[in-house]
């Protein structure tokens, strides 16, 4: 389907939108791990719950058929309702998950949250009558499509549909950044960093460490759910295989790359990492299909394994950045305060 916008503009928008919902995930993880020191390895699980919750609430009814098991839904709610419920539900899930495992050591905490993410994925894959099983939920509507120009009769212009979603995702990232900067720059944020650096000393100072950790997990999990809602309307389909454990560790790379405990830095890290992946796919596509015949055995090997070489190059770039810039592109801002002196 053609669009009034040029293919180049649409291509750039389809880079920016995923980078923005990854930025939301990076901000969420930065609060939990960068500021508080909680090694949450279950990002994919919270992301999946947010995406499926929004998809179920905003899609029309999809009855079962011979080729599709159907899914619970048919609520036809607005995206605002779907995103709000997804945000609240994942925040509550963060609370329920963290309460029993908060006293675990960091590595066991990570294992428990990773297991949670895999359980969520397996449940979504198995509960066919609720989630559509391995086929997932499709035909997820976008919030502004009914207000946009149409082409070819009743079909929404895909370029303007992407543009409206880009604006929505951009506004959500900006609002989240403002909120995160306010929270982490307050006395509440200083307690989080104190817990990360020395939880025993923070406890000795009279702070309720467990309460602050729970608050950080609730807020971080809620933002992951919001990112999942944006992901669902962008992809228009959600399936369990989109939420494999690799996506969790991708977000960790983004946070480390941008600069842990720096809110603006992790957003940049999300854009840089996704850009490396996005541009490498396009550069790989420039290799002519007959390169194998022209270059001989080396060319054939290059064409056959280009996807693996692409990942190797991305990995090498990240290793070099970590070696020569271990604090990330933007280092954490160190706050200094005047000494307390007597009268």
N, C-alpha and C positions, 0 to 999 in steps of 0.2 A: 504494500500500500504506500503510495507516494504521499509527500507532505509539502506544505508551503515553505517549510524551513529546509535549508540545504542539508545534504547528507553529512557534511563536515560538522555542522553545528549540532546535529542530532548525535553524531559520534562522540563529540566532546561532552554533551549532556549525559550520555550513557557511561562516561567515565566519572563525571562529577557526582551523580546520584549515588552509586555504590560507595564512592569515597566518603560521602557524607554519612551514610548509615553505618559505615565502618568507623567513622569519627565518633559517632554516638557510643558505639561499643568501646572504643578506646578511652573515651572520657569516663565511662562507667567502670572499666577495669582500673583506670588510673586512681579513682577514688578508693577502690577496694584494696588494690595492691600497691600502687604508687604512693598513696598517702597513708594507708593504714597497715600495709604489710600482710594482708590476707591473700593467700595464694589460691584464688578461685579458678579451678580448672574446669568449671562447669558452664562456661560462657555459652557454649553451643546449646545447652539445655534450656537456659533462660531465654535465649534468642528464639529457639523453636517454640517455646510456650507462648511467647509474645506474638510470633507470626501466626501460629495456628489459632490462637484466641481471636485475633483480629479477623483472620480469614473466615472463621466460622460465623462470626457476628455480622459481617458485612456482605457475605455472599447470599444469593438466592438459594432456594431449596434445590438439592441435587438428589433426586430419588435413585434408588438402586436399579441397576439394569444388568443384562447378561455380561456386559463388558466393564461395568463399574459398580463397586459395592455401595456407593453412596456415602454421604457423611452427614453428621448432625449439622443443622443450620437452617437456612431459610429465614433468618431473622431480618435481613435487609436493613440493618442499622447503618447509620452514617459512620464515616471514618473516625469522627471525633469520639463516638461511643466505643467503637472497636479499639481505638488506640488507648483510650482512658481505661477501659476494662483490662486490656493487655498489660498496661503499666501497673495498675493496682494489683492484678493477680500475680505478676512476676515478683513484685515487691513483697507480697505476702508469702510467696513461695520461698523467697530468699530468707525471710524470717523463720519459716518452718524448717527449712533445711539447715540453717546455721545454728539454731538453738541446741540441737543434740550433739553437734560436732565441733562447737566452738572451742572446747577445751583440748581438742586434739592438737598434737604437734603439727608444725607447718606442712611437713611432707604427707602426714596422714590426712590432714585437712584437704590437701590437693587431691589425694586419691579418692576421698569420699565425694568431693564435688565432681570429679571426673566420672565416677561411677553413676552419680545422679544424672549427668548429661546422657550417658549411654542408656540408662534405664528409660529416660524420656524418649529417646530416639526409637528404641525397641518397642515401647508401648505405642507410639504413634504409627509405627510400621505394622503393628499387629491388630490394633483396634480398628478394623476395616469399616465397621458400620458408623464409627464416630469420626474418624479422620480420613477416610478414603484409602487407608492402608498404604501400600507402596506407590499407588497412583496419586496419592495426595489430594489436595483441594485445588481446583483450577477455576478459571473465569472469575478471578477476584477483581471486583470493580475498583477503579480509581476515583477519588473523591470529587474531582472537578470536571470529569469528562462530560457530564450533562450540560455544562456551561460553556464548553469550548466549541470553536468552529468545526464544522463537519465537512467531509469530502466524500465523494462517491455515494451521495445519498445520505444515509444515516450514520456512516462510519465517522468516528471522531478522528481528527487529524492527529496522527501519532506524535508528530513533532511538538505540537502544542500540549499534548498530554504529558510528554516528558518534561516540557518546560514548566508546567504547573507543578509537577512532582518535584522538580529541582528547587523551585521556590519554597515549597513546603518543607523539604528536607533541610534547606539552608536556614530557614527561620528556626526550625527545631534545634539545629546545632548551635546557632547563635544564642538562643534562649538558654540552652543547656550550659553553654560556656559561661554566660553571665551568672547563672545560678551556682555553678561549680566554683567560679572565682570568688563569689561572695562567701560561700560556705567554707572553702579551704583557706580563705584569707582571714576568717574570723577566729575567735578563741576556740571554737569547736574544731576547726581544722588544725589548730596547733596541738590540740589533744590527740588527734589522729596521728600526726607525725611523731608525737611523743610515744604513742603506743608502738608505732612502727620501729622506732629507734631503740626503745627500751621499755617494754611493757611493765616490767617489775618496778622500775623507778616511777613510771606514771601512776601505777597503782599505789605506790607508797606516798605519792603526792596527793592522794585522796580522790583520784578520778575513778569512776566506775568503768573500767576497761571493757568488760563484756558488753555493757550497754552501748558504748560508743562503737564497738566493732559491729554489733547488730545493726545499728543505725546506718553505718557505712554499707553493709551488705544489702540492706533493704533498698537504699537509694540507688546503689549500683545495679542491683537486679532489676529494679523498676525501669531504669534507663535502658537496660538491655532489652526489656520487653517492648519499650517504645521503638527501639531500633528494629525489632522483629516485625512490628506492625508496618513500618515504612518499607521494609524488605518485601513483605507480602504483597503490598499494592504495586510495588515496582515490578516484581517478577510476574505478578498475576497468577502465580501458581506456587504452592509450597508442597514439598515432598520430603520424607524423612532423610534421604541421602544428602540433602543440602546442609544438614546440621551434624556432620561428622566431627570427631575430636580435633581434626586438623584445623578447623576454623577457630577453635579456642586458642591454639598456639600461634595462629596468624595474628590475632589481636595482641598477644604478648609481644610479638616482634614489632608491631606498630608502636606500642607504648615504649619499648626499649629504644627503638630507632628514634622516635621523636624526643624522648627525654622524660623518664619516669618522674612523676610528681610535678610535672609542668603541664598545665591544662592546654595551653596553646600549642605546646610542643607535641603532645600526643595527637592532636588534630593534624598537624603537619606530618607527623610520622605515618598516619593513616593514608594521607594523600600521596606521600612519597612511595610507600610500599605498594599501594595499589597502582600507582603510575608505572612502577617497574614491571609489574605483571601485565598491565594493560598495553604498554608500549612494546613489550617483548612479544606479545601475541601478534601485534601488527607488523613488527619487523620480521617475524618468522613467516608471515604471510607474503612477504615480498620476495622470498626465495622462489625462483621459477620452478614449475613442476618438472621441467626436463633437466634440472640441475644434476640429477644423478647420472644421466647419459653424457652430459657435457664434461663433468669433473671426474667421471669414473667412479671407482670404489669409494673414495672419500666423499664424493658428492652424494652417492646413494646412502651412505651411512648418515650423513648430515641430514638429509631429507627425512629418513626413517626415524631418527631419534631427536628431531628438532625440539620437541616438547621437553625432553629431559635436559638437553643442553641449555634451553631457556631457563629452566629452574636452577641449573648449576651456576649460570651467570648471575642470576638474582642472588643466590646464596653467597657467591663470592663477594659481590658488592656489599652485602650485609655484614659479612665477616670483616671486611676491610673497615667498614664504618665502626664496628664494635671495637676493633683493635685500636684504631686511631682516634676514635671519639666515643669512648665507653659510656660517657654520661649522656649520650644522645645528641641529636642536633641542637636541642635547647636544654641546657642543664637546669636542674632544680634551682629555683630562687631561694637563696638562703636568707632567712629573716633574722635580723639582729635587733636587740632591744637594749635600751640603756640599763646599766646596772642599778640595782636597788641599793640606795644608800640611806644611812640614818639621817635624822634631822640635824 
